[in-house]
Amino acid sequence: MRSFDIIVIGGGHAGIEASIAAAQMGCSVGLVTMDKNAIGRMSCNPAIGGSAKGHLVHEIDALGGFMGVLADKTGIQFRVLNKSKGPAVWAGRCQSDRKLYSQEAVNLITSFNNLEIIEDSILEIYEENKRISYVKTISGNELKCKTLIICSGTFLNGLMHTGLTSLKGGRYGEKPALGLTESLINMGFSSGRLKTGTPPRLKKESINWEILEEQKGDEKPNPFSLRTSKKQFPFLPQVSCHITYTDRVVHSILEKGFNQSPMFTGLIEGVGPRYCPSIEDKIVRFSDKLRHQLFLEPEGLDSDQIYLNGFSTSLPAEIQYEAIQKIKGLENAEIVRPGYAVEYDYFPPYQVDLTLETKLIKGLYFAGQINGTSGYEEAAGQGIIAGINAALQIQKRPEFILKRSEAYIGVLIDDLVSKSTNEPYRMFTSRAEHRLLLRQDNVDRRLLKYGYEFGLISKELFNEMKEREVLITTGRELLSKTKILPNQINILLETKNLSEIENSETIEKLVKRPELSLKEILNMLKSEDSVMYSNLFNKEGLLEQLEIEIKYEGYIKRQEDLVVKTEKLEKMLIPLNFNYNNLKTISTEGREKLTKIKPHSIGQASRISGVTPSDISVLLVYLKR
């Protein structure tokens, strides 16, 4: 029997991050996937990042993960979303070349000597005394492991639907994973069904591009990864996406097929994503809307396929075709592949701990869509946490848990474990109560220390961060002390129709004016340049970070104070074997939820739906005895 420290099941975005993190930490890793060439394949939209998802990519990168690196290498359009809003919600997004992304992922995986790709499918899992022992593959091989990470995506008993036609599979042209669900259920786990959808792919040459609204990328794009050289970036030619809309005519055609929709007929049992609904869902849920926005996104530089983002559907192919040809610019569009829905097994995430280790079986971890999430970025964020913790367990080192105040990844996992989910979970900035502290620009200051501690981040990059930290501190001090005379700044104020100053004011005070940027103020002082000012200008992104911290100082301080208060509750730990049935004064629902989820702390307990403030008060009294 072959033996590994860690076996990872699945070569999607969660599996990539889990296997690489564990390998980099010195563990022997076996990555089991049905098709080596499908590693990193984008099942749905060929894009990385977006609102809140971009934050996750930056955090994965700061921990030492590779999603940002792969996105930078294969991106064909880069944009920062929400730039007109506050910095807390700025989010990077890139359109990727689907084929190149997968190729780069395979090249990356194969570059690690202690990481082996095994082309097979896991049929059964075996444990001894509630600890993971070994797995058996569909080809009859047995693989021993100390820890096991399941990153199965949409493949567990996957079923694809187009109209009333159903085919077994987890992705177009790929087989489902059979047997694994049943093996886990036999161990005592509970499972459910979820669904996700994908839109039709259109032939590029059949689209009338001239009459469509063009959406260009940023002129000077920024990479996701701290490890990407800006001198070479972007690596590939940049392309535009385009926008069009549905209308009432399109909606009426689609409605004709509702009696053949697997979603409405009951053929699909699983719940779909609330925040990435199918076009059928949109028509029903938003019946007052006259139209819905659609994005035409290229699948790659040498691909003839266009992804119709916003038109996810499982309606019959003939209905899809008829409706699409009534959309502006798509009058002669050819469908290369119709949209379809995928229904798959998942395991409600109250069954995992904040480390993503299952509560039932020691050494067994779940990451990605198996926990009920939706999206590449959510999967990758879980993957790197599971990979790190699996390696730490083998090395007998303390477990790693990110707090809600530290990272969006911390918010994601805490939400999953504490609130569980009965629909695919998607990350939003609104889910993070400390989002002004969890910005993209300060991700290095928040998380690089962990990546460095685990050996996933280089000493050079870590030292660069520490230098930036010093510059920010000294720069902030300089700006709070340096005063500007009226004759130095009033010309600028006049051009902006702002009230002029009569007496000298500090740079910091002037920067607090929403209409003024730190860069343009310092430009006024170029004749009085100093080494410090030069450093501020030359360090990439430093001015922006300083300006954000000055302009939003009051809000940031309030969030920091809130973190201090909530940390007290997070530090009040609850024994995992605590018997809540002994607390008769706690509500019945509260006891049931607390027993089911087994929270780590009072803080986590307070976030569980159904646990009331009075339940927490009783719990506090009992724990203080």
C-alpha distance (Angstrom), angle and dihedral (degrees) to the residues before:
residue distance angle dihedral
M1 . . .
R2 3.80 . .
S3 3.79 115.5 .
F4 3.83 135.4 -150.5
D5 3.77 134.1 175.1
I6 3.80 89.3 -131.4
I7 3.79 133.8 13.5
V8 3.79 118.5 -161.5
I9 3.80 118.3 -161.8
G10 3.80 113.0 -151.0
G11 3.80 133.7 28.6
G12 3.80 98.8 -135.8
H13 3.79 125.6 112.2
A14 3.81 94.1 -69.7
G15 3.80 92.3 46.7
I16 3.82 92.7 49.3
E17 3.81 93.8 53.8
A18 3.81 94.4 41.0
S19 3.81 95.3 50.2
I20 3.82 96.1 43.4
A21 3.82 94.2 46.5
A22 3.81 91.4 50.5
A23 3.82 92.3 45.3
Q24 3.80 92.3 49.1
M25 3.81 88.7 52.0
G26 3.80 88.9 59.3
C27 3.82 102.5 -98.7
S28 3.79 125.6 134.0
V29 3.80 106.4 -115.9
G30 3.79 133.1 -166.0
L31 3.81 113.7 -162.3
V32 3.81 109.0 -159.6
T33 3.78 114.7 -158.8
M34 3.78 133.1 155.2
D35 3.80 92.8 -130.7
K36 3.79 125.3 23.2
N37 3.79 91.8 -156.4
A38 3.81 91.3 55.3
I39 3.82 93.4 63.8
G40 3.80 108.9 126.7
R41 3.80 92.1 6.3
M42 3.79 111.7 161.6
S43 3.79 105.4 -128.0
C44 3.78 94.6 -170.5
N45 3.80 131.2 8.7
P46 3.84 114.5 11.7
A47 3.79 91.6 -132.6
I48 3.79 138.3 103.6
G49 3.81 126.0 -151.2
G50 3.78 130.7 5.4
S51 3.78 132.7 153.5
A52 3.85 107.9 -6.1
K53 3.81 88.4 -17.6
G54 3.81 88.6 79.7
H55 3.81 88.1 57.2
L56 3.80 89.3 54.8
V57 3.82 91.7 51.9
H58 3.82 91.6 52.3
E59 3.81 90.6 48.1
I60 3.80 93.0 49.4
D61 3.80 87.5 51.2
A62 3.81 93.9 49.9
L63 3.81 89.8 51.7
G64 3.80 89.4 53.8
G65 3.81 100.1 -95.5
F66 3.80 125.7 140.8
M67 3.80 109.3 -135.9
G68 3.83 90.8 98.7
V69 3.81 91.9 47.3
L70 3.82 91.7 51.5
A71 3.81 91.8 45.8
D72 3.81 91.5 51.1
K73 3.81 92.5 49.8
T74 3.81 94.7 48.8
G75 3.82 104.3 29.9
I76 3.81 117.5 125.7
Q77 3.80 96.2 178.9
F78 3.82 129.6 24.9
R79 3.82 125.4 -168.9
V80 3.79 136.9 166.4
L81 3.80 108.6 -136.4
N82 3.82 126.2 -148.3
K83 3.82 92.9 20.9
S84 3.82 90.1 148.9
K85 3.83 89.3 61.4
G86 3.79 132.5 62.9
P87 3.84 122.2 -59.0
A88 3.80 92.8 -107.3
V89 3.80 90.2 73.5
W90 3.82 100.8 37.6
A91 3.78 105.8 123.4
G92 3.78 134.5 -178.1
R93 3.80 121.4 -132.9
C94 3.77 132.3 178.0
Q95 3.76 134.5 -169.9
S96 3.80 106.9 -135.0
D97 3.76 134.7 -154.2
R98 3.79 99.1 -112.6
K99 3.82 96.9 -151.2
L100 3.80 95.2 43.8
Y101 3.82 92.7 48.2
S102 3.79 91.5 57.9
Q103 3.82 92.2 43.8
E104 3.80 91.6 51.7
A105 3.81 90.5 47.6
V106 3.80 91.6 53.3
N107 3.83 91.1 47.6
L108 3.80 89.8 50.5
I109 3.80 95.2 49.2
T110 3.81 92.8 48.2
S111 3.82 91.7 51.6
F112 3.84 92.2 74.3
N113 3.80 114.3 84.4
N114 3.81 94.0 -156.7
L115 3.81 93.7 50.1
E116 3.81 116.0 83.6
I117 3.80 125.6 -170.8
I118 3.81 113.1 -140.2
E119 3.82 114.6 -167.0
D120 3.78 102.1 -147.7
S121 3.80 142.5 90.5
I122 3.81 127.0 -107.7
L123 3.78 113.3 -121.9
E124 3.82 103.1 173.3
I125 3.80 140.2 14.4
Y126 3.78 122.9 -149.3
E127 3.79 129.8 -158.2
E128 3.79 135.2 -174.1
N129 3.80 119.0 -152.4
K130 3.80 91.5 -13.8
R131 3.80 92.3 -52.4
I132 3.80 126.1 112.2
S133 3.79 112.2 -102.2
Y134 3.81 114.6 165.5
V135 3.81 145.0 -32.5
K136 3.78 133.5 -129.2
T137 3.80 121.2 -143.3
I138 3.78 128.6 -143.3
S139 3.82 88.5 -108.6
G140 3.82 90.2 57.7
N141 3.82 99.3 -103.4
E142 3.79 119.7 140.1
L143 3.80 119.4 -146.1
K144 3.78 121.6 -169.0
C145 3.82 119.7 -147.7
K146 3.79 141.7 170.9
T147 3.80 92.8 -145.8
L148 3.81 133.1 14.7
I149 3.82 128.1 -156.0
I150 3.82 117.8 -164.1
C151 3.83 113.7 -154.7
S152 3.78 98.7 162.8
G153 3.82 100.3 153.8
T154 3.80 113.7 -167.3
F155 3.80 94.7 -26.1
L156 3.85 102.9 94.2
N157 3.82 102.0 110.3
G158 3.80 86.3 -28.1
L159 3.80 117.3 -165.1
M160 3.83 123.1 -172.2
H161 3.82 120.6 -151.4
T162 3.81 131.2 -161.2
G163 3.78 109.6 167.2
L164 3.79 109.2 -47.1
T165 3.81 91.6 -26.6
S166 3.80 116.8 101.2
L167 3.79 129.6 -171.8
K168 3.79 129.6 -175.9
G169 3.81 111.0 -112.4
G170 3.79 144.4 104.2
R171 3.80 94.8 -134.7
Y172 3.80 135.5 5.8
G173 3.81 109.1 -65.2
E174 3.83 93.9 3.0
K175 3.81 131.3 105.4
P176 3.82 124.3 -117.6
A177 3.80 124.1 -112.6
L178 3.80 107.4 -106.9
G179 3.78 128.9 -167.5
L180 3.80 99.3 18.7
T181 3.81 95.3 92.7
E182 3.78 91.7 50.2
S183 3.80 91.4 48.2
L184 3.82 91.0 53.8
I185 3.81 92.7 45.7
N186 3.80 89.1 52.9
M187 3.82 87.3 55.8
G188 3.80 89.8 57.1
F189 3.82 103.1 -94.4
S190 3.81 123.0 139.0
S191 3.80 119.6 -131.7
G192 3.82 137.8 -167.9
R193 3.80 140.5 -177.4
L194 3.80 128.1 -105.1
K195 3.77 132.7 172.3
T196 3.75 137.6 -150.4
G197 3.78 131.5 -175.8
T198 3.76 141.5 -144.0
P199 3.82 130.7 -156.8
P200 3.79 128.9 -124.1
R201 3.79 120.3 -83.3
L202 3.80 114.1 -129.2
K203 3.80 131.1 -153.8
K204 3.78 108.6 -106.0
E205 3.81 97.0 -140.7
S206 3.81 92.6 53.3
I207 3.82 94.5 63.3
N208 3.82 123.8 93.3
W209 3.81 97.6 -132.4
E210 3.80 95.7 174.1
I211 3.80 95.3 72.2
L212 3.84 95.5 44.8
E213 3.79 127.3 95.9
E214 3.81 110.1 -105.7
Q215 3.79 121.1 -134.6
K216 3.79 112.4 -163.3
G217 3.78 127.7 -166.7
D218 3.81 125.9 -117.6
E219 3.80 115.3 -65.0
K220 3.79 92.1 -134.6
P221 3.79 104.4 26.3
N222 3.78 124.4 -165.5
P223 3.81 122.2 -137.7
F224 3.78 123.9 -121.5
S225 3.78 96.7 -132.2
L226 3.79 127.5 73.4
R227 3.80 85.2 -148.8
T228 3.82 95.5 59.0
S229 3.79 115.9 103.0
K230 3.80 109.9 -124.4
K231 3.80 90.2 -155.0
Q232 3.81 91.0 68.5
F233 3.83 97.9 32.3
P234 2.99 128.5 143.1
F235 3.79 94.7 40.0
L236 3.82 97.6 -170.4
P237 3.82 135.7 46.7
Q238 3.82 110.9 -85.4
V239 3.81 122.3 -124.8
S240 3.79 137.8 -170.2
C241 3.78 130.1 -113.6
H242 3.81 121.6 -146.9
I243 3.80 136.7 -139.9
T244 3.79 133.0 -139.8
Y245 3.83 136.4 155.9
T246 3.77 142.8 -131.0
D247 3.81 119.5 -128.2
R248 3.82 140.3 -166.5
V249 3.81 92.0 -79.1
V250 3.81 90.8 54.9
H251 3.82 91.1 46.5
S252 3.81 92.8 51.7
I253 3.82 91.0 52.2
L254 3.79 91.7 49.7
E255 3.81 91.1 48.2
K256 3.82 88.7 59.7
G257 3.79 88.1 67.6
F258 3.82 97.6 48.7
N259 3.82 91.0 99.0
Q260 3.82 86.6 59.5
S261 3.80 95.5 44.0
P262 3.82 112.1 114.7
M263 3.79 87.6 -146.9
F264 3.81 94.3 58.7
T265 3.80 98.3 34.6
G266 3.81 93.1 55.1
L267 3.80 94.4 -113.6
I268 3.81 87.3 122.3
E269 3.79 111.2 61.9
G270 3.81 97.9 -179.9
V271 3.80 126.2 88.6
G272 3.81 117.6 -113.7
P273 3.81 128.5 -137.0
R274 3.80 112.8 -75.8
Y275 3.80 92.9 -154.3
C276 3.77 98.9 44.6
P277 3.80 100.2 40.9
S278 3.77 127.1 -180.0
I279 3.79 118.7 -108.8
E280 3.83 87.2 -106.0
D281 3.81 89.4 55.9
K282 3.80 91.7 48.3
I283 3.81 92.9 52.6
V284 3.82 92.1 50.3
R285 3.81 99.7 38.4
F286 3.80 96.5 40.2
S287 3.79 99.9 35.4
D288 3.81 90.9 151.9
K289 3.81 91.9 63.0
L290 3.79 114.2 100.5
R291 3.79 93.2 -159.7
H292 3.81 144.3 5.6
Q293 3.79 126.1 -139.9
L294 3.81 119.0 -115.4
F295 3.80 128.9 -167.5
L296 3.79 123.1 -150.3
E297 3.79 105.8 -149.4
P298 3.81 126.5 -177.9
E299 3.81 116.1 -123.2
G300 3.81 92.7 -147.4
L301 3.79 146.8 -30.9
D302 3.80 94.3 -89.2
S303 3.80 97.2 29.8
D304 3.81 123.1 108.5
Q305 3.82 90.9 -157.1
I306 3.80 127.2 100.6
Y307 3.79 122.7 -160.8
L308 3.83 112.3 -136.6
N309 3.81 99.0 -145.9
G310 3.80 113.1 -159.7
F311 3.80 95.0 29.8
S312 3.80 100.4 88.4
T313 3.80 107.5 158.2
S314 3.79 147.3 156.1
L315 3.82 95.6 -163.6
P316 3.83 119.8 128.7
A317 3.80 113.3 -72.5
E318 3.84 93.5 -117.9
I319 3.83 90.7 55.2
Q320 3.80 90.6 48.9
Y321 3.80 90.6 51.0
E322 3.81 94.5 48.2
A323 3.81 93.8 48.0
I324 3.81 95.7 45.4
Q325 3.79 92.3 54.5
K326 3.82 89.0 60.3
I327 3.82 92.0 58.7
K328 3.81 118.8 100.1
G329 3.81 110.2 -96.7
L330 3.80 92.7 11.2
E331 3.80 98.5 77.0
N332 3.81 91.1 119.0
A333 3.78 97.9 26.6
E334 3.79 118.9 146.6
I335 3.79 119.0 -146.1
V336 3.80 111.3 -134.4
R337 3.80 91.4 -176.1
P338 3.82 128.1 1.4
G339 3.78 121.4 -124.7
Y340 3.79 117.3 -97.7
A341 3.80 140.6 -179.6
V342 3.80 125.0 -123.8
E343 3.79 120.6 -148.9
Y344 3.80 117.4 -163.8
D345 3.80 145.6 162.6
Y346 3.79 122.3 -95.7
F347 3.79 134.5 174.7
P348 3.83 116.1 -126.7
P349 3.82 104.7 -111.5
Y350 3.82 98.1 -128.5
Q351 3.82 81.1 86.9
V352 3.82 92.4 70.4
D353 3.79 131.2 66.7
L354 3.83 126.3 -128.3
T355 3.83 87.3 -90.2
L356 3.84 87.1 56.8
E357 3.81 89.8 -116.0
T358 3.78 111.3 135.8
K359 3.78 115.8 -108.3
L360 3.80 91.9 -139.0
I361 3.83 102.3 49.8
K362 3.80 123.9 36.8
G363 3.79 114.1 -131.3
L364 3.83 94.0 19.3
Y365 3.83 117.0 116.4
F366 3.82 132.4 -175.1
A367 3.81 121.4 -154.1
G368 3.80 134.0 173.1
Q369 3.78 128.6 -0.7
I370 3.80 92.1 -4.0
N371 3.84 83.7 74.4
G372 3.79 92.4 53.3
T373 3.79 100.2 -98.7
S374 3.79 129.1 136.9
G375 3.80 124.8 -145.1
Y376 3.79 141.4 46.8
E377 3.81 93.1 -104.1
E378 3.81 95.7 51.0
A379 3.81 88.3 49.7
A380 3.81 94.2 48.7
G381 3.82 91.6 48.3
Q382 3.80 90.6 54.7
G383 3.80 91.3 43.0
I384 3.79 95.7 58.8
I385 3.83 92.2 46.1
A386 3.82 91.4 49.9
G387 3.81 91.6 46.2
I388 3.81 93.0 49.7
N389 3.80 93.4 47.0
A390 3.79 94.0 46.0
A391 3.82 89.2 53.5
L392 3.82 92.3 45.2
Q393 3.79 90.4 52.6
I394 3.81 91.5 52.9
Q395 3.80 90.3 47.5
K396 3.82 90.2 47.6
R397 3.80 91.3 -122.8
P398 3.82 126.3 141.4
E399 3.80 116.8 -78.9
F400 3.80 121.1 -102.6
I401 3.80 121.2 -125.6
L402 3.80 123.9 170.3
K403 3.79 114.9 -145.0
R404 3.81 124.4 -132.9
S405 3.80 88.4 -114.0
E406 3.82 91.8 54.3
A407 3.78 105.4 50.2
Y408 3.79 148.3 -6.0
I409 3.81 85.4 -116.9
G410 3.81 86.8 61.6
V411 3.82 90.2 51.1
L412 3.82 91.1 47.8
I413 3.79 96.1 52.0
D414 3.79 94.8 40.2
D415 3.82 90.4 51.4
L416 3.80 91.5 49.5
V417 3.79 95.7 48.5
S418 3.82 98.8 37.3
K419 3.79 100.9 37.5
S420 3.80 99.0 22.2
T421 3.81 115.4 -161.1
N422 3.78 141.4 -113.9
E423 3.81 93.7 -170.5
P424 3.82 132.9 43.3
Y425 3.82 107.9 -72.2
R426 3.79 118.2 -131.8
M427 3.80 123.9 -172.2
F428 3.84 119.7 -119.4
T429 3.79 131.3 175.5
S430 3.82 87.7 -121.9
R431 3.82 89.6 66.0
A432 3.83 90.3 64.6
E433 3.81 112.3 78.1
H434 3.83 90.4 -169.4
R435 3.80 96.3 45.8
L436 3.82 95.0 135.6
L437 3.81 86.9 62.9
L438 3.83 92.4 45.2
R439 3.79 99.5 61.5
Q440 3.79 125.6 148.5
D441 3.81 92.2 -120.1
N442 3.82 95.3 61.0
V443 3.81 98.6 41.2
D444 3.82 91.8 111.2
R445 3.80 91.8 55.5
R446 3.81 90.8 48.3
L447 3.78 103.7 45.1
L448 3.81 115.4 10.3
K449 3.81 90.0 89.2
Y450 3.80 89.9 64.4
G451 3.78 94.5 46.2
Y452 3.80 89.2 49.9
E453 3.81 92.5 47.2
F454 3.82 90.9 54.9
G455 3.80 93.5 46.2
L456 3.81 93.6 -111.0
I457 3.82 96.3 111.9
S458 3.81 124.8 56.6
K459 3.79 122.2 -114.7
E460 3.80 88.7 -122.8
L461 3.80 93.3 58.2
F462 3.79 91.6 44.0
N463 3.80 91.8 51.5
E464 3.82 90.3 49.1
M465 3.79 88.3 56.5
K466 3.80 91.8 50.6
E467 3.82 89.9 50.9
R468 3.81 89.5 51.6
E469 3.79 89.1 50.3
V470 3.81 90.5 55.1
L471 3.80 91.3 47.0
I472 3.79 91.8 50.7
T473 3.80 92.1 50.0
T474 3.82 94.7 46.2
G475 3.80 91.8 39.5
R476 3.79 91.3 53.1
E477 3.80 89.9 50.1
L478 3.80 91.3 49.0
L479 3.81 93.0 49.8
S480 3.80 91.6 49.1
K481 3.81 91.9 53.6
T482 3.80 103.7 35.3
K483 3.80 112.1 92.8
I484 3.78 126.7 -156.9
L485 3.80 122.0 -147.1
P486 3.82 120.6 -131.0
N487 3.83 92.4 -112.2
Q488 3.82 89.4 55.7
I489 3.79 97.9 54.9
N490 3.83 109.9 18.5
I491 3.81 93.4 84.5
L492 3.81 89.4 58.7
L493 3.81 91.6 44.7
E494 3.79 90.7 50.9
T495 3.82 93.0 52.9
K496 3.82 88.2 54.3
N497 3.82 93.9 45.8
L498 3.79 90.3 -117.6
S499 3.77 127.1 145.6
E500 3.79 111.1 -90.4
I501 3.80 123.9 -126.6
E502 3.79 123.1 -115.4
N503 3.77 97.4 -167.3
S504 3.78 133.0 35.0
E505 3.80 116.0 -79.8
T506 3.80 133.1 -169.1
I507 3.77 118.8 -103.3
E508 3.80 88.6 -121.2
K509 3.81 92.3 58.2
L510 3.80 92.3 48.0
V511 3.82 91.9 49.3
K512 3.81 89.2 58.2
R513 3.80 87.2 71.2
P514 3.84 104.7 99.5
E515 3.81 93.0 -139.4
L516 3.82 95.3 55.5
S517 3.80 126.8 76.8
L518 3.77 124.7 -153.5
K519 3.79 91.1 -128.0
E520 3.81 95.4 57.8
I521 3.82 91.6 46.0
L522 3.79 91.7 52.2
N523 3.79 89.5 46.2
M524 3.80 87.2 62.5
L525 3.80 88.3 58.8
K526 3.80 98.3 48.9
S527 3.78 91.4 116.3
E528 3.79 87.4 60.9
D529 3.77 93.3 48.5
S530 3.78 120.7 160.8
V531 3.78 136.9 -178.0
M532 3.78 89.2 -99.2
Y533 3.79 94.0 52.8
S534 3.79 89.5 46.3
N535 3.80 91.0 53.3
L536 3.78 90.9 50.3
F537 3.79 91.2 53.2
N538 3.77 96.7 43.3
K539 3.81 100.0 47.3
E540 3.78 108.2 88.4
G541 3.80 113.1 -113.8
L542 3.80 94.2 -5.2
L543 3.80 95.8 115.3
E544 3.80 91.3 49.4
Q545 3.80 92.2 50.6
L546 3.81 92.4 48.5
E547 3.78 91.3 48.3
I548 3.82 92.5 50.5
E549 3.79 91.9 50.1
I550 3.82 91.7 49.3
K551 3.83 97.7 44.0
Y552 3.80 94.3 45.2
E553 3.80 97.2 34.9
G554 3.82 94.8 123.5
Y555 3.81 94.2 49.4
I556 3.80 92.5 44.3
K557 3.81 91.3 50.5
R558 3.83 91.1 51.7
Q559 3.80 91.3 51.0
E560 3.81 91.5 47.5
D561 3.82 90.0 51.5
L562 3.81 89.7 49.8
V563 3.81 90.3 51.5
V564 3.82 90.4 53.1
K565 3.81 90.3 52.5
T566 3.79 95.2 46.4
E567 3.81 92.1 44.9
K568 3.80 88.5 68.0
L569 3.79 88.9 62.9
E570 3.83 91.8 44.3
K571 3.81 90.1 54.8
M572 3.80 92.4 53.7
L573 3.81 97.1 91.3
I574 3.80 126.0 -157.8
P575 3.84 118.8 -149.7
L576 3.83 109.4 -112.3
N577 3.83 90.0 -130.9
F578 3.81 92.8 52.2
N579 3.82 111.7 142.1
Y580 3.81 107.1 -135.8
N581 3.80 91.5 -178.5
N582 3.80 87.5 76.0
L583 3.81 89.2 66.9
K584 3.80 101.2 79.5
T585 3.83 93.0 171.3
I586 3.82 91.5 63.2
S587 3.80 114.6 93.9
T588 3.80 117.1 -97.0
E589 3.82 91.5 -117.5
G590 3.81 90.1 47.7
R591 3.81 92.0 53.1
E592 3.79 92.0 47.4
K593 3.81 93.8 49.2
L594 3.83 94.3 44.4
T595 3.81 92.0 48.3
K596 3.79 91.1 48.2
I597 3.81 98.5 47.0
K598 3.86 100.4 30.8
P599 3.82 96.7 -153.4
H600 3.80 120.6 -143.8
S601 3.77 95.8 -138.4
I602 3.79 145.8 7.8
G603 3.81 87.4 -100.9
Q604 3.80 92.3 57.8
A605 3.82 91.3 43.1
S606 3.81 90.6 55.1
R607 3.82 90.6 57.7
I608 3.80 94.8 55.4
S609 3.79 112.9 110.1
G610 3.81 109.4 -117.1
V611 3.82 95.2 25.7
T612 3.80 106.5 112.3
P613 3.83 129.4 -151.3
S614 3.81 88.4 -109.7
D615 3.83 89.4 54.6
I616 3.82 88.4 54.0
S617 3.81 90.9 49.1
V618 3.81 91.1 53.9
L619 3.80 90.5 47.0
L620 3.81 91.7 50.5
V621 3.79 92.1 51.6
Y622 3.81 91.8 49.4
L623 3.82 94.4 47.8
K624 3.82 92.3 50.1
R625 3.81 92.1 58.4
